[in-house]
């Protein structure tokens, strides 16, 4: 006989939703803000494979748990849902909560997607481990929906000291990442236009964070307005180990070669490139 455990959820969802500024959701949940919801939780938790989609249904205030194993070195993990075509895309009748290493609650979670909201439940640069998902039925209605979870890379992994050919047009930016061990002598990212051309690009590099035009540790530009056909970002003097994220923003269509390289100190002085 399946063993059942009881727990109480404090539905302090009104305060949570108000943070998002979604008044329509807050109105629906304020009625249950002071109510202790009783739910029965199975002793087993359903395991989801990456990108696996399953149909689930539940009553108002019901609770179900799921989990997904996320390996190391991925850029994002998220959970989402779609409805049965009767309800609108944002009102599926259920709230989603996700947390690494422990069952989430309405007050303890890494991300959430509330019924009636368009926000995604994402965890960026997730640590490896088990991510638990709680599906909580809305206070006033049940749900019938498709649920899934997915982990993936938004930045393409780079091989040390390898050159990548890029041919990009406006609106088509490139993103890469390089895993750098600790104790390196230097880390260098270099990009050069191929031949004489009027292309233009900007390169942004961020250590242990997604690179963008407003979030970077080093940047350079090449091409038309920069009056140089090549440029580089160099981190020297024992740069920290970790993930170096690179974004190449296209300003004018270009063809170029991009490389990332880390070097380690040689015994007795000098430097050498780490073998692949």
C-alpha positions as CSV (number, residue, x, y, z in Angstrom):
1,X,0.0,0.0,0.0
2,X,1.4,3.3,-1.0
3,X,2.6,5.4,1.9
4,X,1.1,8.8,2.0
5,X,2.4,11.9,3.8
6,X,0.4,14.9,4.8
7,X,1.7,18.5,4.7
8,X,0.2,21.9,5.0
9,X,0.9,24.7,2.5
10,X,0.5,28.3,3.5
11,X,-0.9,29.9,0.4
12,X,0.7,33.3,0.8
13,X,0.5,33.6,-2.9
14,X,-1.0,37.1,-2.9
15,X,2.2,38.7,-1.7
16,X,4.2,36.6,-4.1
17,X,2.2,37.6,-7.2
18,X,2.1,41.2,-6.3
19,X,5.9,41.3,-6.7
20,X,5.3,40.6,-10.4
21,X,2.8,43.4,-10.8
22,X,0.1,41.1,-12.3
23,X,-3.1,42.4,-10.7
24,X,-5.3,39.9,-12.4
25,X,-3.4,37.0,-10.9
26,X,-3.2,38.6,-7.5
27,X,-7.0,39.1,-7.4
28,X,-7.6,35.4,-8.0
29,X,-5.2,34.3,-5.3
30,X,-6.0,36.9,-2.5
31,X,-9.0,34.8,-1.5
32,X,-6.6,32.0,-0.3
33,X,-3.8,34.1,1.1
34,X,-4.7,33.2,4.7
35,X,-5.9,29.7,4.1
36,X,-3.9,26.6,5.0
37,X,-4.2,24.1,2.2
38,X,-4.2,20.4,2.9
39,X,-2.7,18.2,0.2
40,X,-1.8,14.6,-0.1
41,X,1.7,13.9,-1.6
42,X,2.6,10.5,-3.1
43,X,5.7,8.9,-1.6
44,X,7.0,8.6,-5.2
45,X,8.0,11.6,-7.3
46,X,7.6,11.3,-11.1
47,X,11.0,11.6,-13.0
48,X,11.1,13.6,-16.2
49,X,13.7,13.0,-18.9
50,X,15.1,16.1,-20.7
51,X,12.4,17.6,-23.0
52,X,9.9,14.8,-22.1
53,X,6.3,16.1,-22.3
54,X,3.5,14.5,-20.2
55,X,-0.2,15.3,-19.8
56,X,-1.3,15.8,-16.2
57,X,-4.5,16.9,-14.5
58,X,-5.5,17.9,-11.0
59,X,-8.1,19.6,-8.9
60,X,-8.0,23.0,-7.3
61,X,-5.3,23.2,-4.6
62,X,-3.9,19.8,-5.5
63,X,-0.2,19.2,-5.4
64,X,2.0,16.9,-7.5
65,X,5.8,16.6,-7.6
66,X,8.3,15.9,-10.4
67,X,12.0,15.9,-10.8
68,X,14.7,16.1,-13.5
69,X,18.4,15.3,-13.3
70,X,20.5,18.2,-14.7
71,X,24.2,17.5,-15.7
72,X,27.0,20.0,-15.2
73,X,27.9,22.7,-17.7
74,X,24.5,23.6,-19.1
75,X,23.4,27.2,-19.5
76,X,19.7,26.9,-18.5
77,X,17.1,24.6,-17.0
78,X,13.4,25.5,-17.1
79,X,10.0,24.0,-16.7
80,X,6.8,25.1,-18.5
81,X,3.3,24.0,-19.4
82,X,0.6,24.4,-22.1
83,X,-3.1,23.8,-21.7
84,X,-5.8,21.8,-23.4
85,X,-6.9,24.5,-25.8
86,X,-9.9,25.5,-23.6
87,X,-8.0,27.8,-21.2
88,X,-5.8,30.7,-22.4
89,X,-2.0,30.2,-22.7
90,X,-1.4,32.1,-19.4
91,X,-4.3,30.6,-17.3
92,X,-3.8,26.9,-17.2
93,X,-5.1,26.5,-13.6
94,X,-1.8,25.6,-12.0
95,X,1.3,27.2,-10.5
96,X,4.8,25.8,-11.2
97,X,7.7,26.0,-8.7
98,X,11.2,24.5,-9.1
99,X,14.1,24.1,-6.7
100,X,17.4,22.3,-6.8
101,X,18.1,19.6,-4.2
102,X,14.9,19.9,-2.2
103,X,11.1,20.0,-2.7
104,X,10.0,23.5,-3.4
105,X,7.2,25.3,-1.5
106,X,5.3,28.5,-2.2
107,X,8.0,30.4,-0.1
108,X,11.1,28.4,-1.0
109,X,12.0,28.0,-4.7
110,X,14.6,28.8,-7.3
111,X,12.0,29.9,-9.9
112,X,8.2,29.9,-10.4
113,X,5.5,30.4,-13.0
114,X,2.2,31.4,-11.5
115,X,-1.2,30.7,-13.1
116,X,-2.1,33.8,-15.1
117,X,1.4,35.0,-15.7
118,X,3.7,35.0,-18.8
119,X,7.0,34.7,-16.9
120,X,9.2,31.7,-17.5
121,X,10.5,29.4,-14.7
122,X,14.2,29.5,-15.6
123,X,17.4,28.8,-13.7
124,X,20.4,30.1,-15.5
125,X,23.9,28.5,-15.2
126,X,22.4,25.8,-13.1
127,X,24.6,23.6,-10.8
128,X,24.4,19.9,-11.5
129,X,21.9,18.0,-9.4
130,X,18.2,17.1,-9.0
131,X,15.7,19.8,-9.7
132,X,12.3,19.3,-8.1
133,X,9.1,20.7,-9.6
134,X,5.9,21.3,-7.7
135,X,2.6,21.7,-9.6
136,X,0.0,23.4,-7.4
137,X,-3.5,23.7,-8.6
138,X,-5.0,27.2,-8.5
139,X,-7.4,28.1,-5.7
140,X,-10.5,28.3,-7.9
141,X,-10.1,25.7,-10.6
142,X,-8.4,22.5,-11.6
143,X,-6.0,22.0,-14.5
144,X,-5.5,19.7,-17.5
145,X,-2.2,20.5,-19.2
146,X,1.1,19.4,-20.7
147,X,4.2,19.7,-18.5
148,X,7.8,19.4,-19.5
149,X,11.3,20.4,-18.3
150,X,14.4,21.0,-20.4
151,X,18.1,21.8,-19.9
152,X,20.2,23.1,-22.8
153,X,23.1,25.4,-23.9
154,X,22.6,28.9,-25.3
155,X,26.4,29.2,-25.7
156,X,28.3,26.8,-28.0
157,X,31.2,25.1,-26.2
158,X,34.7,26.1,-27.5
159,X,37.7,23.9,-27.8
160,X,40.9,25.4,-26.5
161,X,43.1,27.0,-29.2
162,X,40.7,26.1,-32.0
163,X,39.6,28.6,-34.6
164,X,35.9,29.1,-35.6
165,X,34.9,30.6,-38.9
166,X,31.9,33.0,-38.6
167,X,29.8,34.5,-41.4
168,X,27.0,36.5,-39.9
169,X,24.4,39.1,-40.9
170,X,22.7,41.8,-38.8
171,X,20.5,40.2,-36.1
172,X,22.4,37.0,-36.2
173,X,24.8,37.1,-33.2
174,X,27.2,34.3,-32.2
175,X,27.6,33.0,-28.6
176,X,30.4,30.8,-27.3
177,X,31.8,29.6,-24.0
178,X,35.2,28.3,-23.0
179,X,35.9,26.2,-19.8
180,X,39.1,27.5,-18.3
181,X,41.0,25.5,-15.6
182,X,42.4,27.3,-12.6
183,X,46.1,28.2,-12.5
184,X,46.4,29.3,-16.1
185,X,49.0,31.9,-17.2
186,X,46.6,33.7,-19.5
187,X,43.3,33.5,-21.4
188,X,42.9,35.2,-24.8
189,X,40.0,35.6,-27.2
190,X,40.9,36.9,-30.6
191,X,38.8,37.7,-33.7
192,X,40.0,38.9,-37.1
193,X,38.2,39.7,-40.3
194,X,38.9,37.5,-43.3
195,X,40.4,39.6,-46.0
196,X,39.5,43.2,-46.9
197,X,35.8,43.8,-46.2
198,X,33.5,46.4,-44.7
199,X,32.1,44.1,-42.0
200,X,31.9,45.1,-38.4
201,X,31.4,43.2,-35.1
202,X,31.7,43.7,-31.4
203,X,33.0,41.0,-29.0
204,X,32.0,40.9,-25.4
205,X,33.6,38.5,-22.8
206,X,32.2,37.8,-19.3
207,X,33.7,35.4,-16.7
208,X,31.2,33.1,-15.0
209,X,28.2,35.1,-16.4
210,X,26.3,35.5,-19.6
211,X,28.0,38.1,-21.8
212,X,26.1,41.0,-23.3
213,X,26.5,44.7,-24.3
214,X,25.8,45.7,-20.7
215,X,27.4,42.8,-18.9
216,X,31.1,42.1,-19.7
217,X,34.6,42.0,-18.3
218,X,36.3,42.9,-21.6
219,X,35.1,44.0,-25.1
220,X,36.6,45.1,-28.4
221,X,35.3,45.9,-31.9
222,X,36.7,45.2,-35.3
223,X,35.8,46.4,-38.8
224,X,34.3,49.5,-40.4
225,X,34.0,52.0,-37.5
226,X,36.9,50.5,-35.4
227,X,39.6,51.0,-38.0
228,X,41.1,47.6,-37.3
229,X,40.7,44.2,-38.8
230,X,41.5,42.3,-35.7
231,X,41.3,42.6,-31.9
232,X,41.5,40.6,-28.7
233,X,40.6,40.3,-25.0
234,X,43.4,39.0,-22.9
235,X,43.2,38.0,-19.2
236,X,46.7,37.7,-17.8
237,X,48.4,37.4,-14.3
238,X,46.8,34.2,-13.1
239,X,43.2,34.7,-14.4
240,X,40.5,32.9,-12.5
241,X,39.3,29.5,-13.6
242,X,35.7,29.1,-14.7
243,X,33.4,29.5,-17.7
244,X,34.3,32.4,-20.1
245,X,31.2,33.5,-22.0
246,X,31.6,35.2,-25.4
247,X,29.0,37.2,-27.4
248,X,29.8,38.4,-30.9
249,X,27.4,41.1,-31.9
250,X,27.0,41.8,-35.6
251,X,27.0,45.4,-36.6
252,X,27.6,44.9,-40.3
253,X,27.7,41.6,-42.2
254,X,31.1,40.1,-41.8
255,X,33.3,37.0,-42.3
256,X,35.8,36.4,-39.5
257,X,37.8,33.9,-37.5
258,X,37.3,33.6,-33.7
259,X,39.5,31.7,-31.3
260,X,39.8,31.2,-27.5
261,X,43.0,30.0,-25.9
262,X,44.3,29.4,-22.4
263,X,47.9,28.9,-21.5
264,X,49.6,27.4,-18.5
265,X,53.0,28.4,-17.0
266,X,55.9,26.2,-17.9
267,X,58.3,24.9,-15.3
268,X,61.3,27.2,-15.2
269,X,59.4,30.1,-16.8
270,X,57.6,30.9,-20.0
271,X,54.2,29.7,-21.1
272,X,52.7,26.9,-23.1
273,X,49.4,26.2,-24.7
274,X,47.3,23.5,-23.0
275,X,47.1,20.4,-25.1
276,X,43.6,19.4,-26.3
